[in-house]
Amino acid sequence: MLDIAKDAKENQPITPWGLVVEVNLDGIKEVVIDKAGSVSSIELLTGESIQRIEAPTLRAYLALLLYPVLGFFAPWGFIRLLAWIGAGFLST
């Protein structure tokens, strides 16, 4: 994709957010390439614009690991609490 951008620099407008490359192929009208050289958005022939989505952070993946842990400890703790309360009533 960068080769297309390098070849098209003379013919394509450079906007403040990057280089616009006219594609007109397979339903893609144009591609906006930012100054770092990565695709920042794609505009389809239907007029729909698709923005780049950043990958989730490591924190988001680690948060998913907490659900099974909480799913075990929440009922386990609740049962222990009920057993403790029941033991308190039965011991008197």
N, C-alpha and C positions, 0 to 999 in steps of 0.2 A: 504494500500500500504506500510505503514511503517513496518508492520509485515513481509512482504515479504523481505524487505530490511534488517531487523534485522536477519532473518533466513538465508539470503543468504550472509551475510558478510564474512563468512569463505571461501566460494566457488567463490565469484565474485571479479573481480579486482577493486581496488579503484584507480580512476584516480584523477588528481589534481582538477578537477571540480566536483567530487562526486563519487558515487557508481554506477556501471553498473550492472543492474539486467537483466539476460536473461529470457525472458518471453515465446516466441514462442507459442503464443496463440491468436487466432482471428486476425491474420494478424500483430501482434505486435512482432517484433524480440527482442528488448531490450529497457529498460527504464533507463535513467540516473537520479539519485536522488542526489541533491546537499547536502551540509553539513548541511543545515537547515532542511532537511527532506522533501522538496517538489520536485516534478517532474520538472526537468529542460529541458529535451528533450525526445522524443520518436522516435525510429527508427522502421520503418515498414518492413515487409518481402520483400517489393518491393524495398527496399534500400532508400526510401524517409525518410528524417529526419524532424521532426516537433519540433520546438523550442517553449518554453513557451512564451506567450505574456502577458505582464503586462496589467492590467486593466487601462482604461483611467482615467486621473486625474479629480478631481472635477472641475478644471478650464475648461476642455473640455466640460463638461456637462453644465456649466454655460454659456459658449460662445454660445451654441445652443439657449439659451433663448433670446439672443440679436437679432436674426434674425427677429422674429415677431415685435419687438420694432422698429428696423430699417426699416422694411417693412411698418410700419405705418408712422413713422416720416419723412422718406425721401420724399415720395410723398406729404405729408401734408405740409412740409416745401417748396417744390418746387411750389405748388399751391399758398401758401402765398406769395412767392417771385414774382410769376407772377401777383398776385393781387396787390401787392405793386407797381410794375413797371407800371401796367395798370392804377392804381389810380394816379400815378404821371403824366402820360401823359394826363389823362382826366381832371385833376385839372387845367391845364394851359390854 
